[in-house]
């Protein structure tokens, strides 16, 4: 059983990256510098046109200062499965928070 009604993971991940990036006021070029990933590749990921490796997602998450699962869950609560059917949810349809780690797995100091 799928945890989400939405099936297009490429679009979901891309939408989350774009939303978080713009909320932070970052351009694609700035995210590229922070993550070490070419801006053209980030643009394709944001548009849902490119497969993305988990290691790349980890770099993007670290650059955006979010948890990797934040890139994988729908921002729209209507797309998430209700918490009573999702054993991993914290009650709002999102995954519970985990430890903050950078792309290499080291703990980060997050203010």
Residue, then its C-alpha position, 0 to 999 in steps of 0.5 A: x500500500x502506498x503511503x501517499x495518494x500522489x504517485x509521481x515522486x519526481x514531481x513531489x520531490x521537485x515541488x518540495x525542493x523548489x518550495x523550500x528553496x524559494x521560502x529561503x529566498x535562494x536562487x538555483x545558482x545559490x543552491x547549486x553553490x551550497x549543495x555542489x550540484x549543477x544548477x541545470x541539474x537542480x532545475x531538472x530535478x525541480x521540474x520533475x524531469x530527472x531521476x535523483x539519487x538519495x546521495x544527491x537528495x541528502x546534499x540538497x537537504x543539507x544545503x536547505x537545512x532540512x531533513x531528507x524526509x522533508x523532501x519526500x513527503x507532500x506539503x499538502x495534507x490532502x495528499x498524505x495518508x491519515x495518521x491512523x493508517x500511517x504508523x510512521x506519521x507524527x499526526x499531521x501526515x508527515x514523518x516524525x523529526x529525526x536527527x539533523x545530519x549533513x550529506x555525509x551523515x555527521x550531526x549538524x548544529x542547527x539553530 
